[in-house]
Amino acid sequence: MHEAVLQLMCILASGIETEEASADQLGAIAAKASALGDDLIAKGLAAVARNHRVRALELQSELAAVSMTHGGIFHQHLTED
């Protein structure tokens, strides 16, 4: 059970990193599109970036819920590495 919980928590943490990185990259591209005067593309990319930020927050809440339920398994794993 502990291994499955740890694996889930690692997957959630990885997903958070991926969503945040995607949001950052899309936000930067949106800013460049805006600077070039392509407001339609900039707004579309900004909306997609926002969706990635929201998903990252959702994953953070899921990770927090699992962490609260299963104690310090994930934190112990992080300190072992």
N, C-alpha and C positions, 0 to 999 in steps of 0.2 A: 504493500500500500504506500509506504513512504516513497519508494522509487517512482511510482506513478504520479504521486502528488508533486514530487520534485521535478519530474519531467514536464508536467503541466505548467508549473511555475516558470520553468526555464523557457518554455514555448511562449508563454504570455510575455515574459520580459523581452524576448527576442522580437516578438510582434510589436511591442511598444517602441523599441528602438527603430524598427523598420518603418512604422507609421510616422514617427517623428522625423526621421530622415527624409521620407517621401514628402512630407509637408514642408520641410525646410527647402528642399530642392524645387518643389513646385512654386513655393512662395517667391523664391529668387527669380525663377523664370517669369512669373507673373509680373514682378517688378520691372524686369527688363522689357517685357512686352508693353507695359504701361509707359515706360520711358520712351519707347519707340512709337508711341501713339496708337497702339493697337489695343484699345480699351476693351473690345469684345473678348479677345483672347485673354487679356489680363484678368477680366472679371471671371471668366470660365475657369481659368487655372487657379485663381484665388479661392473660388468655391470648392474646387477639388482639394486644394490644400487644407481648407477648413474641415472638409470631411475626414481627411486623414488625421487632423488634430483631434477631432471629436472621437474618432475610433481609438486613438492612443489613450485618451482619457477613459474611454470605456474599458479598455484592456487594463489600465492602471487600477480601476475600481474592481475588476474581476481578480486581479492579482492580490489586491489588498484583502478582498473577501476570503480568498483561499488561504492567504497568509494568516488571517485572524482565526480561521477555522482550524488550521493545522499547525499552529505555533511557529516555532523558529526553524523549521526544516530548511527553507530556502536561504535564510540568513546564515545558517550554519554551513550550508553548501558554499556560499559566497566566500566565507572566511577560510574555508579549506583550500581554495584555489590559490 
